[in-house]
Amino acid sequence: MMDKLEDYSQDLAKLISRYMQGEGTEPTEVPSLFFLRQSYTNEPRHIFHKPSLCIILQGEKEICLAEQRFCYGPSDYLISSLALPVTGQVTEATQEKPYISLKLEFIPNQVIDLIHDVDKHEKLQKKQNRAMYVGQIELPLMDAVARLVRLVERPEDIPILAPIYTKEIFYRLLMGKYGDTLRQFTIKDSYAYQIREIVKEITQNYNQAMRIDELAKKANISVPTLHRQFKDVTAMSPLQFQKQLRLQEARQLMLAESMDAADAAFQVGYESPSQFSREYLRMFGYPPREDIKRLRARYA
């Protein structure tokens, strides 16, 4: 089986290399499917990781969710069931053998529809699981992924076949070893679903003052329970989650819109520019002005 998986990885890596003109992340004509190619390793980059399935075909990568590290390569896949602030770092890539991967983003409804079909509610566990995990890829899953990816060379087939292949991919994930972990975030009676709704609330209102007691009341749980379950799922507290969102958004405002640090701080919800600068330095390793100057020089 490993030989067959390696064949798939090599064939798809060649296809993506033909498809992509340069490096970076490139959307495809297949809905929610992205290709990634990079010929160098890099320092950790802060990103907001959307719910998605990620498969590496060549090279290796490390994702950090708070203090938890996920290292994965061609024999693995990474799932994020929620949108999460993380750092990502390509750890193995060269000009001769670049890092090549694919990402399939998804929304909860795609999983919910399948759950009704497979009817496995009885297997739902009450134990909290992390919203991000790495699993070992299996041949049926890789086969479905390969058929989806190959549609980029047959665009006329995409409208009919892409939904079918995508549905099979998530079916394979639900029926696999970590199916309960993915399933729990879509079932309204689960604890993970409650945390998903709280994550959604924080994400949509990240620049507003957070009232933990109000969030707990909406989820019909106690404040201590909210803290415990939120950390079980996201590896951080609600306040840490909000802080990472705020700092990432402020960095983007300064980089893309040339906003100064004080204005960016107020835009994302900080009342104190000095507090913003301290927390920015702690997260990114540089003061705001120096960090933005450094990033612009890198990407010039």
Secondary structure, DSSP 8 states (H G I E B T S, - for coil): -HHHHHHHHHHHHHHHHHH-SSSEEEE-SSTTEEEEEESS----EEEEE-SEEEEEEESEEEEEETTEEEEE-TTEEEEESS-EEEEEEEEE--SSS-EEEEEEE--HHHHHHHHHHHT-GGG--SS---SEEEEE--HHHHHHHHHHHGGGG-GGGHHHHHHHHHHHHHHHHHHSTTHHHHHTTT-TTSHHHHHHHHHHHHHHTTTS---HHHHHHHHTS-HHHHHHHHHHHHSS-HHHHHHHHHHHHHHHHHHHH---HHHHHHHTT-S-HHHHHHHHHHHHSS-HHHHHHHHHHHH-
